[in-house]
C-alpha cells in the first residue's frame, strides 16, 4: 500500500499566479510514489483551467474571503468571529482529548498558540483522521504563512499519530519578531525540526543561513528546489523569439520592453517577440497600451495579456528562444524568480543581471550573458543570437544539472 501525501494551498482562490502551477508540479513529482490528496479553501474556483483528472481535491478550508486592502471592516469582522469561534472550540475539545488520554499534550499545544486553536486545525485534523493518515504519511504546505507555522506547531504538539509536516518558505519573512509571527513559531517548532517531525524548506541561501542562525540549529532546515517539468529543445527556426513572461511590474523591467523591441528590430530582422502577462497596474498601463499598439502594426510582436494555465504556460515557454531577465539581482536573490527556473528547465538561454548569486550552482555552463542596463542587454542578445547553438548546448547541460538536483533534492529524500 502506498503512503499518503496531502498537499495544501489554503489561501488560493483561483488559478492566477504560480500557486496552482506549483501544486500541479508537486503532484506530478510525487504521484508515482504516493496516494496524493489536496486540500483547498471553499471558494477556490479553477475557472476551466487545467486540473489533472486523477488529482483528488477537497475544498473544505474556511479562509477569510475578504481582502484587507479592499474591505478592511469586513476583513476585521471575519477575523474577530474566527478568533472567537476557535477559542470556544478549544474549550469544547477538552473532553475529546481527555477521552483520548492526551490532555496534557493538548494543553501544551494550546499554551504555545495563545490558548486558541490555529486557523484550519479542525478541517485538517478531522480530514487526516477520516482518511486514515498516520505518522508514516506526509503533509506538505506548498506556500507557508504564519498561520501554517502555527498549525504545524499545534499538530506536532498534540502527538496523535500525526503525519510528518513539510513547510516551504517562498519569501523572506518580515523582520518583525512578535508573538504569533513567523519567528515566534520558528522558535516553537525548533524541537520538532530536530526530531524530524517538521521539515522547513527555503529557496535561497540567504533564508537558509537566516533560519539556521536564528534557531542555532541546522537540523530540519533545507535548501530545496521547486520541481518542474523538463523540455528538450530543438532549434531549426529562421527567427529567434525573445520572451517575457510573468507579472507586469516595473521592478521586473516591464517598462523597458518597448525600447528593447525597437532597438533589437533596428539591429536585425530575425527577431520575434512574445510578451505574456495578465494584470496591469497604473505604473505599467502606458507600457501595456504601447505594446498592444506595436503588435497591431508588427506581425513579429505577440502580446498575450491573459492568465496561462499549467499546459498553456509550458507550451508558451517552448516557443521562446531567449529570455531576458530584466529585474535586478537584489530582487532575484531575495525572491522566487520562477522565470529563471522555467528557462532552465526549458533550455532557454537567458540574459541575467550581473552579480547574480541565485541558481549559480546550476548555471555552471555558459547558457547566459550578464548585463546591467538595456543597451548592454541588447548587445548580449545579439551575441546569443549569433552563437545560438553554443548557448543552447550549454542550456541543455544546465537543465540536466537541475534535473539531477531534483532527483537528489532534500524534499524528495524527506518525503519518502
C-alpha positions as CSV (number, residue, x, y, z in Angstrom):
1,X,0.0,0.0,0.0
2,X,1.3,3.5,-0.9
3,X,1.9,6.1,1.7
4,X,-0.2,9.2,1.7
5,X,0.8,12.8,0.8
6,X,-1.5,15.7,1.5
7,X,-0.9,19.0,-0.5
8,X,-2.2,22.2,0.9
9,X,-2.7,25.7,-0.7
10,X,-5.1,27.3,1.8
11,X,-5.3,30.9,0.5
12,X,-5.6,30.3,-3.2
13,X,-9.0,31.4,-4.6
14,X,-8.2,30.7,-8.3
15,X,-5.6,29.7,-10.8
16,X,-3.8,33.1,-11.1
17,X,-0.2,33.3,-10.1
18,X,2.2,30.4,-9.5
19,X,0.4,28.7,-6.6
20,X,-1.7,26.3,-8.6
21,X,1.2,25.8,-11.0
22,X,3.5,24.8,-8.2
23,X,0.8,22.5,-6.7
24,X,0.4,20.6,-10.0
25,X,4.2,20.3,-10.4
26,X,4.4,18.7,-6.9
27,X,1.5,16.4,-7.8
28,X,3.4,15.1,-10.9
29,X,6.6,15.0,-9.0
30,X,5.2,12.6,-6.3
31,X,2.3,10.9,-7.9
32,X,4.0,7.6,-8.8
33,X,5.1,7.1,-5.2
34,X,2.1,8.3,-3.1
35,X,-1.6,8.4,-2.9
36,X,-2.0,12.2,-3.2
37,X,-4.8,14.3,-1.7
38,X,-5.2,18.0,-2.0
39,X,-7.0,20.5,0.4
40,X,-8.1,23.9,-0.9
41,X,-10.4,26.6,0.5
42,X,-14.1,26.5,-0.1
43,X,-14.0,29.5,-2.5
44,X,-11.4,28.1,-4.9
45,X,-12.6,28.0,-8.5
46,X,-10.5,26.5,-11.3
47,X,-12.4,28.6,-13.9
48,X,-12.0,26.0,-16.5
49,X,-8.2,25.8,-16.1
50,X,-6.3,22.6,-16.4
51,X,-6.6,20.2,-13.4
52,X,-5.5,16.6,-13.8
53,X,-8.4,14.2,-13.5
54,X,-6.5,11.9,-11.1
55,X,-5.8,14.7,-8.6
56,X,-8.2,14.4,-5.7
57,X,-9.2,17.9,-4.4
58,X,-11.3,18.6,-1.3
59,X,-12.5,22.2,-0.9
60,X,-13.2,22.4,2.8
61,X,-11.0,25.1,4.3
62,X,-12.7,28.2,5.5
63,X,-10.4,31.1,4.8
64,X,-11.0,34.9,5.2
65,X,-12.5,35.7,1.8
66,X,-12.4,39.5,2.4
67,X,-9.2,41.2,1.3
68,X,-7.8,43.6,3.9
69,X,-6.9,46.3,1.3
70,X,-10.3,46.1,-0.4
71,X,-12.7,45.9,2.6
72,X,-10.9,46.3,5.9
73,X,-14.1,46.4,8.1
74,X,-15.4,43.1,6.8
75,X,-11.9,41.5,6.9
76,X,-11.5,42.5,10.6
77,X,-15.1,41.3,11.4
78,X,-14.4,37.9,9.8
79,X,-11.1,37.6,11.8
80,X,-12.8,38.5,15.1
81,X,-15.6,36.0,14.6
82,X,-13.0,33.3,13.6
83,X,-10.9,34.0,16.7
84,X,-14.0,33.8,19.0
85,X,-15.1,30.6,17.3
86,X,-11.7,28.9,17.6
87,X,-11.4,30.0,21.2
88,X,-14.8,28.4,22.1
89,X,-13.9,25.3,20.2
90,X,-10.6,25.0,22.0
91,X,-12.7,24.6,25.2
92,X,-15.2,22.3,23.7
93,X,-12.4,20.0,22.5
94,X,-11.1,19.4,26.1
95,X,-13.3,16.3,26.6
96,X,-12.2,14.8,23.3
97,X,-8.5,14.9,24.2
98,X,-9.3,13.8,27.7
99,X,-11.1,10.8,26.2
100,X,-8.0,10.2,24.0
101,X,-5.8,10.4,27.1
102,X,-3.9,13.2,25.5
103,X,-5.0,16.2,27.5
104,X,-1.5,17.4,28.6
105,X,-0.2,17.5,25.1
106,X,-3.4,19.3,24.0
107,X,-2.9,21.9,26.8
108,X,0.8,22.3,25.7
109,X,-0.3,22.9,22.1
110,X,-2.9,25.5,23.3
111,X,-0.4,27.3,25.5
112,X,2.0,27.6,22.6
113,X,-0.7,29.2,20.5
114,X,-2.1,31.7,23.0
115,X,-4.9,29.3,24.2
116,X,-6.7,29.2,20.8
117,X,-6.9,26.7,18.0
118,X,-4.9,27.7,15.0
119,X,-6.7,28.5,11.7
120,X,-7.6,25.4,9.7
121,X,-6.9,23.0,12.6
122,X,-10.4,21.5,12.7
123,X,-10.7,20.9,9.0
124,X,-7.2,19.4,8.7
125,X,-7.3,17.3,11.9
126,X,-10.6,15.5,11.0
127,X,-9.6,15.2,7.4
128,X,-6.5,13.3,8.4
129,X,-8.5,11.1,10.8
130,X,-11.2,10.4,8.2
131,X,-8.6,9.4,5.6
132,X,-6.5,7.3,8.0
133,X,-3.3,9.3,7.8
134,X,-0.6,8.1,10.1
135,X,2.9,9.1,11.3
136,X,4.3,7.3,8.2
137,X,2.5,9.8,5.9
138,X,3.2,13.4,5.0
139,X,1.5,16.8,4.9
140,X,3.1,19.5,2.6
141,X,2.3,23.2,2.9
142,X,3.4,24.5,-0.5
143,X,3.2,28.2,0.4
144,X,3.8,28.6,4.1
145,X,2.5,31.6,6.0
146,X,2.5,32.4,9.8
147,X,-0.9,30.6,10.2
148,X,0.6,27.5,8.7
149,X,3.6,27.7,11.1
150,X,1.1,27.9,13.9
151,X,-0.8,24.9,12.6
152,X,2.3,22.8,12.1
153,X,3.4,23.6,15.7
154,X,0.0,22.7,17.1
155,X,-0.3,19.4,15.2
156,X,3.1,18.3,16.2
157,X,2.5,19.1,19.9
158,X,-0.8,17.1,20.2
159,X,1.1,13.9,19.2
160,X,-1.8,11.8,18.0
161,X,-0.3,9.8,15.2
162,X,0.2,13.0,13.1
163,X,1.9,12.8,9.7
164,X,5.3,14.5,9.2
165,X,4.8,18.1,8.3
166,X,6.7,19.9,5.5
167,X,6.8,23.7,5.2
168,X,8.0,25.5,2.1
169,X,9.0,29.2,2.6
170,X,8.8,31.1,-0.7
171,X,9.9,34.5,0.5
172,X,12.0,36.1,3.3
173,X,9.6,36.7,6.3
174,X,9.2,40.1,7.9
175,X,11.9,41.1,10.3
176,X,9.3,41.8,13.0
177,X,9.6,39.2,15.8
178,X,6.3,39.5,17.5
179,X,4.1,37.0,19.3
180,X,2.3,34.9,16.7
181,X,4.7,35.9,14.0
182,X,6.9,33.8,11.8
183,X,9.9,33.9,14.1
184,X,7.8,33.2,17.2
185,X,6.7,29.9,15.6
186,X,10.1,29.1,14.2
187,X,11.3,29.1,17.7
188,X,8.3,27.0,18.8
189,X,9.0,24.3,16.2
190,X,12.8,24.1,16.8
191,X,12.4,20.9,18.8
192,X,10.3,19.2,16.1
193,X,12.8,20.2,13.4
194,X,15.4,18.3,15.4
195,X,13.1,15.3,15.8
196,X,12.3,15.0,12.1
197,X,8.7,15.7,12.7
198,X,8.7,19.1,10.9
199,X,10.8,20.0,7.9
200,X,11.4,23.5,6.6
201,X,12.4,24.2,3.0
202,X,13.8,27.5,1.6
203,X,14.7,28.5,-2.0
204,X,17.6,30.8,-1.2
205,X,20.9,30.6,0.6
206,X,20.1,33.8,2.4
207,X,17.0,32.3,4.0
208,X,18.8,29.1,4.8
209,X,21.5,31.0,6.7
210,X,18.9,33.3,8.3
211,X,16.9,30.5,9.8
212,X,19.9,28.4,10.9
213,X,21.3,31.4,12.7
214,X,18.0,32.3,14.4
215,X,17.5,28.7,15.7
216,X,21.2,28.0,16.2
217,X,20.3,24.7,14.6
218,X,20.8,23.2,11.1
219,X,18.6,20.1,11.7
220,X,15.3,20.1,9.7
221,X,16.1,23.2,7.6
222,X,16.9,22.6,3.9
223,X,17.6,24.5,0.7
224,X,15.2,22.9,-1.9
225,X,14.1,23.5,-5.4
226,X,10.5,23.6,-6.7
227,X,10.1,20.7,-9.1
228,X,9.4,21.4,-12.7
229,X,8.6,19.5,-15.9
230,X,11.5,19.5,-18.3
231,X,11.5,20.1,-22.1
232,X,14.1,19.0,-24.7
233,X,14.6,22.0,-27.1
234,X,15.5,21.7,-30.7
235,X,16.4,24.6,-32.9
236,X,15.8,24.8,-36.7
237,X,13.9,28.1,-37.0
238,X,14.6,31.1,-39.2
239,X,13.6,33.6,-36.4
240,X,14.7,34.0,-32.8
241,X,11.8,34.6,-30.4
242,X,12.5,36.9,-27.4
243,X,10.3,36.3,-24.5
244,X,8.8,38.0,-21.4
245,X,6.6,36.0,-19.1
246,X,5.1,36.8,-15.7
247,X,4.0,39.8,-13.7
248,X,3.9,43.2,-15.5
249,X,5.9,45.1,-12.9
250,X,8.4,48.0,-13.1
251,X,10.8,46.0,-10.8
252,X,10.9,43.2,-13.4
253,X,11.8,45.6,-16.2
254,X,8.4,45.5,-17.9
255,X,8.6,49.2,-18.8
256,X,11.8,48.5,-20.8
257,X,10.1,46.2,-23.3
258,X,9.0,48.7,-26.0
259,X,12.5,50.2,-26.2
260,X,14.1,46.7,-26.1
261,X,11.9,45.6,-29.0
262,X,12.5,48.7,-31.1
263,X,16.3,48.6,-30.7
264,X,16.5,44.9,-31.5
265,X,14.4,45.3,-34.6
266,X,16.8,48.0,-35.7
267,X,19.7,45.5,-35.3
268,X,18.2,42.5,-37.1
269,X,15.1,41.4,-38.9
270,X,15.4,37.8,-37.4
271,X,13.7,38.6,-34.1
272,X,10.2,37.9,-33.0
273,X,8.7,38.9,-29.6
274,X,6.3,37.1,-27.3
275,X,5.2,39.1,-24.2
276,X,2.9,37.4,-21.7
277,X,1.4,39.0,-18.6
278,X,-2.1,39.3,-17.1
279,X,-2.8,42.1,-14.5
280,X,-1.9,45.7,-15.3
281,X,-1.4,48.3,-12.5
282,X,-1.2,52.1,-13.1
283,X,2.6,52.1,-13.1
284,X,2.8,49.9,-16.2
285,X,-0.5,50.8,-18.0
286,X,1.1,53.1,-20.6
287,X,3.7,50.4,-21.4
288,X,1.0,47.8,-21.8
289,X,-1.0,50.1,-24.1
290,X,2.1,50.8,-26.2
291,X,2.9,47.1,-26.6
292,X,-0.7,46.5,-27.8
293,X,-0.3,49.3,-30.3
294,X,3.0,47.9,-31.5
295,X,1.7,44.4,-32.2
296,X,-1.2,45.8,-34.3
297,X,1.3,47.0,-36.9
298,X,4.0,44.4,-36.5
299,X,3.3,40.7,-37.0
300,X,6.5,39.8,-35.3
301,X,5.2,41.0,-31.9
302,X,2.7,39.0,-30.0
303,X,1.1,40.2,-26.7
304,X,-0.7,37.6,-24.5
305,X,-2.4,39.6,-21.8
306,X,-4.1,36.6,-20.1
307,X,-3.5,34.1,-17.4
308,X,-1.9,30.9,-18.7
309,X,-2.8,27.6,-17.1
310,X,-0.4,24.8,-16.5
311,X,-0.4,23.5,-20.1
312,X,-0.6,26.8,-21.8
313,X,2.3,28.2,-19.8
314,X,4.6,25.3,-20.8
315,X,3.5,25.4,-24.4
316,X,4.4,29.2,-24.5
317,X,7.8,28.5,-23.0
318,X,8.5,26.1,-25.8
319,X,8.2,28.9,-28.3
320,X,10.7,31.3,-26.6
321,X,14.4,31.1,-27.6
322,X,16.0,33.8,-25.5
323,X,14.6,35.1,-22.1
324,X,15.9,38.5,-20.9
325,X,15.6,38.7,-17.1
326,X,15.4,42.4,-16.7
327,X,14.9,42.8,-13.0
328,X,17.8,43.5,-10.5
329,X,19.9,40.8,-8.9
330,X,18.8,42.0,-5.5
331,X,15.2,41.3,-6.2
332,X,16.1,37.9,-7.6
333,X,18.3,36.9,-4.7
334,X,15.6,37.8,-2.2
335,X,12.6,36.3,-4.0
336,X,11.4,33.3,-6.0
337,X,12.1,34.0,-9.7
338,X,10.2,31.2,-11.3
339,X,11.1,32.6,-14.8
340,X,14.7,31.6,-14.2
341,X,13.6,28.1,-13.2
342,X,11.3,27.7,-16.2
343,X,14.0,29.0,-18.5
344,X,16.5,26.4,-17.2
345,X,14.0,23.5,-17.4
346,X,13.0,24.5,-20.9
347,X,16.6,25.0,-22.1
348,X,16.2,28.7,-22.8
349,X,19.4,30.9,-23.0
350,X,19.0,34.0,-20.8
351,X,20.2,37.5,-20.1
352,X,20.8,37.8,-16.4
353,X,21.7,40.7,-14.1
354,X,25.4,40.9,-13.1
355,X,26.4,39.6,-9.6
356,X,23.6,37.2,-9.5
357,X,24.0,34.5,-6.8
358,X,20.7,32.7,-7.3
359,X,20.9,29.4,-9.1
360,X,24.6,29.8,-10.0
361,X,25.2,26.2,-8.6
362,X,23.1,25.1,-11.6
363,X,24.2,27.7,-14.2
364,X,27.7,26.3,-14.4
365,X,27.8,26.2,-18.2
366,X,27.6,29.5,-20.2
367,X,24.0,29.4,-21.3
368,X,23.5,33.1,-20.4
369,X,25.1,36.5,-20.7
370,X,25.0,39.2,-18.0
371,X,24.1,42.8,-18.2
372,X,23.1,45.8,-16.0
373,X,21.4,48.1,-18.5
374,X,19.2,47.9,-21.5
375,X,21.8,48.7,-24.2
376,X,24.2,46.1,-22.8
377,X,21.3,43.6,-22.7
378,X,20.7,44.3,-26.4
379,X,24.4,43.7,-27.3
380,X,24.3,40.4,-25.3
381,X,21.0,39.2,-27.0
382,X,22.7,39.8,-30.4
383,X,25.7,37.8,-29.2
384,X,23.5,34.8,-28.2
385,X,21.6,35.0,-31.5
386,X,24.8,34.9,-33.5
387,X,26.0,31.9,-31.5
388,X,22.7,30.3,-30.6
389,X,23.7,26.6,-30.9
390,X,26.6,27.1,-28.5
391,X,24.3,28.7,-25.9
392,X,21.6,26.1,-26.4
393,X,24.2,23.3,-25.9
394,X,25.2,24.9,-22.6
395,X,21.5,25.3,-21.6
396,X,20.9,21.6,-22.1
397,X,23.8,20.8,-19.8
398,X,22.4,23.2,-17.1
399,X,19.0,21.7,-17.5
400,X,20.4,18.2,-16.8
401,X,22.1,19.5,-13.7
402,X,18.8,20.9,-12.4
403,X,17.1,17.6,-13.2
404,X,19.7,15.7,-11.2
405,X,19.3,18.2,-8.4
406,X,15.6,17.4,-8.2
407,X,16.3,13.7,-8.0
408,X,18.5,14.3,-5.0
409,X,16.6,17.2,-3.5
410,X,16.0,17.2,0.3
411,X,12.3,17.4,-0.3
412,X,12.4,14.2,-2.3
413,X,14.5,12.5,0.3
414,X,12.4,13.6,3.3
415,X,9.1,12.8,1.7
416,X,9.6,9.1,1.3
